Amino acid sequence: MSPLKPQATYDDLARLDIRIGKVVEVQPFPRARNPSYKVGVDVGAGRIMWSSAQITNYEPVALVGSLVVCICNLGPKNIAGFTSELLILGAKDAGGNVIVLGPRSEVALGEPIF
């Protein structure tokens, strides 16, 4: 297990726009250096936001419609010519696969995480 990071304040957390989103589209991303998908997520922002996500251990059809936890205000990042706008949160399992984080029950789109 990795050591704990330096202590943060509540204000550090409050600056992040973390919310629930629903995956609405998954596209292949062959230009990415590491195996990835282009993932369109509805986070209640009035438009679909896109992420480059290394979650290829999931089939695209299994991702579409799922609820995910996203950070929406890290700023855009250019990844192999694609603009990634948000970060879908996940953690690695014992096999090194990224497991997408999501709520245990139905939650409204755009619901903030606190």
N, C-alpha and C positions, 0 to 999 in steps of 0.2 A: 504494500500500500504506500502511496506517495505521502510525504509530509504535508501538514496543513499549510496553506498559504498565509501570508501576513494578514492580520486582522483588518477588516473593512468596517466602515460605518454604515448605519442605516441609510444615510444620504447617498452613499455609493450605490446601494441596491435600488433606492428610489429613482435614481437617474435612468435606470434601465427600463425600457418598455417591454416587459415580458408578458405575453398573453397567449391565450389559446387560439389556435388556428385549425382549419380543416384543409387537408390536402385535396386539391381539386384537379391537379394534373401532374403527371410524371412523364418526363421525356428522357431519352438516352442522352448522355453527354460524353461522346467518344473523345473529344479534345482534352478533357480533364486529365491531369497528370496521374491522379489516383482514381480508381473506379468510382464514379459518381453519377448521380442523376441531376437533371434540372427539375426542381420541384416547385410548382405553383401552389401557394397557400393563401386561403382567405382568412385574414385576421381581423375582419371587420373594419378595414381602413377605406372602404369604398372602391377598392381595386385589388386585383390579385398581386401579391408580392412573390418574388422568385428567390430561390435559394439553390446554391450548388451544395448537394448533400452526399456525403460518403455513406450511403445507406443501401448499397446494392445487394446486401444479404436479404433484402425484402424484394419480392416481385412487385412491379409497379401496380398491378391490380389490387394487391393487398394494402398498398399505401393509400390509394385514392379513397377518399371518404373518411379516413382516420383523423382523429383529433391529435394534435401535437402541441408541444410547448415551444414557443419561439421568442427570440430576442429580436425586436423590430427596429431598434434605433442604433445599431452599431455603425451605420453608414454603409454605402455601397462598396463592394469589393469586386475588382475585375479578376475573373478566374478564366483563363484561356479564352478571352474575348467575350465572356458572358458576365453580365452584371448580377452579382449575388447581393440581394437586398436585406436578407434576414438570416438568422442562424436558428436552425432547428436543433433543439437540445437532445442529447443522447448520452449514453454511457456504454462502455465496452463490456461484453460478457466474458466468461472464462475462455472462450474460443477466439476472442479478439473481434467479434462482430459488434457493430454499433447497434444498440437497442434504442429506438426512438422513445423519448419520454412523452407521456400523455396522461390525461386525467383518468381516474378509475371509474368515473361515472360521466354521464352526458353533461357537458358544460357549454354555455352559449359562446358563439364565435366572438373573439375580441375580448373575452373576459380577462381582466388583468390578474396576474399572479402576484401574490403578496406573501 
